[in-house]
Amino acid sequence: MSEETASSIPARTLRVVYLVGIALNAVALVIAAQAGQMAGALTLGLILVYLGIRYRMLGGS
């Protein structure tokens, strides 16, 4: 069996996955903020920043 690694996944596919993750986290962040769950909203905000950085890193490859 061959091992799958992140480098074997095409960059275009990774971009789509990151964009979907960013979109879902943005929706969850808005819902958490509206519900008054600031700790959850802060956590989701940090995840959004992380996903955004990872997405930007894909632009160079």
C-alpha positions as CSV (number, residue, x, y, z in Angstrom):
1,M,0.0,0.0,0.0
2,S,1.2,3.5,-0.7
3,E,0.9,6.2,1.9
4,E,-1.1,9.3,1.1
5,T,0.6,12.5,2.1
6,A,-0.5,16.1,1.9
7,S,2.0,16.7,-0.9
8,S,0.2,14.1,-3.1
9,I,-3.0,16.1,-3.0
10,P,-3.2,18.6,-5.8
11,A,-3.0,22.2,-4.7
12,R,-6.3,23.0,-6.5
13,T,-8.1,20.4,-4.3
14,L,-6.5,21.8,-1.2
15,R,-7.6,25.3,-2.1
16,V,-11.2,24.1,-2.4
17,V,-11.0,22.3,0.9
18,Y,-9.6,25.4,2.7
19,L,-12.2,27.6,1.1
20,V,-15.0,25.3,2.3
21,G,-13.5,25.2,5.7
22,I,-13.2,29.0,5.9
23,A,-16.9,29.4,4.7
24,L,-18.2,26.9,7.3
25,N,-16.2,28.4,10.1
26,A,-17.4,31.9,9.2
27,V,-21.0,30.7,9.4
28,A,-20.3,29.0,12.7
29,L,-18.6,32.2,14.0
30,V,-21.6,34.3,13.2
31,I,-24.0,31.9,14.9
32,A,-21.8,31.6,18.0
33,A,-21.5,35.4,18.2
34,Q,-25.2,35.9,17.9
35,A,-25.8,33.3,20.6
36,G,-23.5,35.2,22.9
37,Q,-20.9,32.4,23.1
38,M,-17.9,34.7,22.9
39,A,-15.4,32.0,23.8
40,G,-16.6,29.8,21.0
41,A,-16.6,32.8,18.6
42,L,-13.0,33.6,19.6
43,T,-11.9,30.0,19.0
44,L,-13.6,30.0,15.6
45,G,-12.0,33.3,14.8
46,L,-8.6,31.9,15.5
47,I,-9.3,28.9,13.3
48,L,-10.3,31.3,10.5
49,V,-7.0,33.1,10.8
50,Y,-5.1,29.8,10.7
51,L,-7.1,28.5,7.7
52,G,-6.5,31.9,6.0
53,I,-2.8,31.7,6.5
54,R,-2.6,28.1,5.3
55,Y,-4.7,29.1,2.2
56,R,-2.3,32.0,1.5
57,M,0.7,29.6,1.8
58,L,-0.8,27.5,-1.0
59,G,-0.7,30.5,-3.3
60,G,3.1,30.3,-3.5
61,S,3.1,26.7,-4.6
